[in-house]
Amino acid sequence: MVNKKEIIELKIEKIVNGGEGLGYYQDFAIFVPMSVPGDILKVKIISVKKTYARGLIQEIIKPGDERVEDYSKITFEDFQGCDFGMLKYEAQLKYKKQMVEDVMKKIGKNENIKVYDTIGSEYPYHYRNKIIEPFAKDGEKIITGFYKRKSHEVFEVEENILNSELGNRIIDQLKVILNREKVSVYDEENHSGILRNIMVRTNSENEAMVVLIINASKVEKRYKDILMELKNKIPEIVSLYVSLNNKRTNVALGDKNIFIWGERELKEDINGIHFNISPKSFFQINPEQTRKLYRAAVEAFHDIEDKVIVDAYSGTGTIGMMLAEKAKKVYAIEVVRSATEDGKKTADENGIKNIEFINGSVEEKLLELINSGVKVDAVIFDPPRKGIDESSLIKTSETGVKEIVYISCNPSTFARDSEILKKLGYTIDSVQPVDMFPGTAHTEVVGRFYK
């Protein structure tokens, strides 16, 4: 047993689901973020429970072989909020596969599942095409950055290693202008001050959309002038907006996004399909890995050319439109109306005729579709992190659908849902992890279930 604030010496044995290292001190489990198997560490205990404790690294006595070479970096903040940044990239891929295997056994109750090697990225840095950074004050200086773990205290980094290089350049230049102009920074306790967040979206053509998010009810000329000066200094900027957010909220974007200059939408291409991205559009953060993820999902279907497929939780229909290039017909079901409308617009612009967008809940609309006489051969699920309600899986099974391809951004809920599907008579052969977010413990997975 250990006590809070005690400093112990600990060897890390393995990485567990969620990305923390695990070691044992007198047979008592100690979880340590930012640690690597093989590390011998000085660890300060920060919390103690009945069966385990949690600690933070104070010193690396001996690094594990898979730790990156800068041993002075030991905290979440040292790695710019990258909770897997302490691992060499090949090791990140290895442990992501192991974490998927672990949850499939423990939560999915599936001992024999084949988990393929994680599909990695050729570009593990500067891959994010969207970043939102909060503004803060460091003395008199305006800064942007990340929130420290479990707090709203902002810390600034020299270079955001995951944000696009263009995005970093824009934010750095904007801060120079804002500091010169001495614009006030939002204080969430007092609900006062102007600057809340900066959002930058970039595309594969190295073009950028900039959205300045402010605590105001209208756009004063001063903020337009600041953005126009920024645009003149960085020619890659093609779109400027101001987002008005004067609510007490943690949501970054306001309800009113005022177009200032340039193009109203940013263009992006995924596998030959052209997308228009506005400030509020949902779009995958890492386009290069998105292409690989969706390719894995399309290839998971058997005899796709002969099939009518329902894209459930379709969002703006990205995966549905990719499926439509090969499938007989696709029905895209999405509860958010604006996403459905965006999907229709994109399909029209790309001349994709064999996809139909349906606005409503998956539970209701899938049943309505089948009751109307449509023979659905397969369903693809790409749900939010919480996974799929058991009732939805039961209803899907009752419709007689024989094949389900499931994309998940949360291996734990994927494993939970895979056990439910197993009880409903579905079999799963294998799981394909895809590294959508290098430097972090997040993993996406694709699996095919069939009756």
Helices and strands as residue ranges (DSSP letters): E 7-15, E 21-25, E 28-32, E 40-48, E 52-62, H 89-106, E 114-115, E 130-138, E 141-144, E 146-147, E 154-155, H 165-181, E 195-202, E 208-214, H 221-233, E 237-244, E 256-262, E 266-270, E 273-277, H 287-300, G 304-306, E 308-312, H 318-324, E 329-334, H 337-349, E 355-359, H 362-371, E 378-381, H 390-398, E 403-408, H 411-423, E 427-434, E 444-450
